[in-house]
Amino acid sequence: MTEWVSLSSGARPVPQPVATPLVWATALGGAVALVALVNTVAGPGSPGIALTVLSLLAALLGFCARFAAAPGTAMLCWLFLNGFAIPPAGVLTWAGHRDTFWLGCLLTAALIGTTSARLIHARAAYRRLTTEADPTATEAGRGPHSS
């Protein structure tokens, strides 16, 4: 049976995701910085390394964003991957399968980050609410932390 618990009882709500424009601005700045770093360290002909680094950025940004921000985050990362991580720099191209794969990787990374955050926050909120709703449950070993 589910019980509603008032937030005034001390229960904390699930954190709100960061605003989409802020996530996209961070994706833009982060993609520029990371592609510049990869081009400096590994050279401009290393799209595999750049894709990996940008996928990690997309997943990290997805962790604090809404699901609606994922396509834009992936697109911004792809623009810098395509335009500056492969020669000739500054020229956008479309190579069917390659770019579709890159966009898919970046979108998947952003969605995995967002999904992970939602699951982690929901589980934490559930534990907080069940612990506060029945404080004797943890004392008797029947709480959510006992396996």
C-alpha positions in Angstrom: 0.0 0.0 0.0 1.3 3.4 -1.0 1.2 6.3 1.4 1.4 9.9 0.5 3.9 11.8 2.6 3.8 15.6 2.8 6.9 17.5 1.8 6.5 19.5 5.0 7.3 16.4 6.9 10.9 16.8 5.9 11.0 14.6 2.9 13.0 16.1 0.1 11.7 16.0 -3.5 13.6 14.6 -6.4 16.0 17.2 -7.7 14.8 19.2 -10.7 16.8 18.8 -13.9 18.9 21.7 -15.2 17.2 23.9 -17.7 17.6 22.7 -21.3 19.2 26.0 -22.6 21.9 25.8 -19.9 22.6 22.1 -20.8 23.0 23.1 -24.5 25.2 26.0 -23.7 27.4 23.7 -21.6 27.4 21.1 -24.4 28.5 23.8 -26.8 31.3 25.0 -24.6 32.3 21.5 -23.5 32.4 20.2 -27.1 34.6 23.1 -28.2 37.0 22.6 -25.4 37.2 18.8 -25.7 37.6 18.7 -29.4 40.4 21.3 -29.1 42.0 19.2 -26.4 41.8 16.0 -28.5 43.1 17.8 -31.6 46.0 19.1 -29.5 46.9 15.8 -27.8 46.1 13.2 -30.4 45.9 15.2 -33.6 43.0 16.2 -35.8 42.7 12.8 -37.4 41.4 11.0 -34.3 37.6 10.9 -34.6 37.4 7.8 -32.5 38.9 9.4 -29.5 36.9 12.6 -30.0 33.7 10.5 -30.3 34.5 8.7 -27.0 35.2 11.9 -25.1 32.1 13.7 -26.5 30.0 10.6 -25.7 31.2 10.9 -22.1 30.3 14.6 -22.1 26.9 13.8 -23.5 26.3 11.2 -20.8 27.5 13.6 -18.0 25.2 16.4 -19.3 22.4 13.9 -19.6 22.8 13.1 -16.0 21.6 16.6 -15.0 19.2 17.2 -17.9 15.7 16.5 -19.1 15.0 13.8 -21.7 14.0 16.7 -24.1 17.6 18.0 -24.0 19.2 14.8 -25.3 18.7 15.3 -29.1 20.1 18.9 -28.9 23.0 17.8 -26.8 23.8 15.0 -29.3 23.5 17.3 -32.2 25.8 20.0 -30.7 28.4 17.4 -29.9 28.1 15.9 -33.4 28.6 19.3 -35.0 32.0 19.8 -33.4 32.9 16.2 -33.9 32.1 16.4 -37.6 33.4 19.9 -38.2 36.6 20.0 -36.2 37.7 16.4 -35.3 38.1 15.2 -38.9 40.0 16.9 -41.6 39.4 19.4 -43.2 38.6 21.3 -40.1 35.7 23.7 -40.2 33.9 21.8 -43.0 30.7 20.0 -42.2 30.1 16.8 -44.2 27.7 13.9 -44.2 29.0 10.4 -44.6 25.8 8.4 -44.3 26.6 5.4 -42.1 29.5 7.1 -40.2 27.6 10.2 -39.2 24.4 8.2 -38.4 26.5 6.0 -36.1 28.1 9.0 -34.4 24.7 10.7 -33.8 23.3 7.4 -32.5 26.3 7.0 -30.1 25.9 10.6 -28.8 22.2 10.4 -28.4 22.4 7.0 -26.7 25.0 8.4 -24.3 22.8 11.4 -23.4 19.8 9.2 -22.9 21.7 6.7 -20.7 22.9 9.6 -18.6 19.4 11.0 -18.2 17.9 7.6 -17.5 20.6 6.8 -14.9 19.9 10.0 -13.1 16.2 9.5 -13.0 16.6 6.0 -11.7 19.1 7.0 -9.0 17.0 10.0 -7.9 13.8 8.0 -7.9 15.4 5.2 -5.8 16.9 7.7 -3.3 13.5 9.5 -3.0 11.7 6.2 -2.5 14.2 5.2 0.3 13.8 8.6 2.0 10.1 8.5 1.9 9.8 4.8 3.0 12.2 5.5 5.9 10.4 8.6 7.0 6.9 7.0 6.6 7.8 4.0 8.8 10.8 4.8 11.1 10.5 1.5 13.0 10.9 -0.5 9.8 14.7 0.1 9.7 15.0 -0.5 13.4 13.3 -3.9 13.1 15.4 -4.8 10.0 12.5 -4.6 7.6 13.5 -1.3 6.0 14.5 -0.6 2.4 18.2 -0.9 3.3 18.0 -4.5 4.5 18.3 -7.0 1.6 
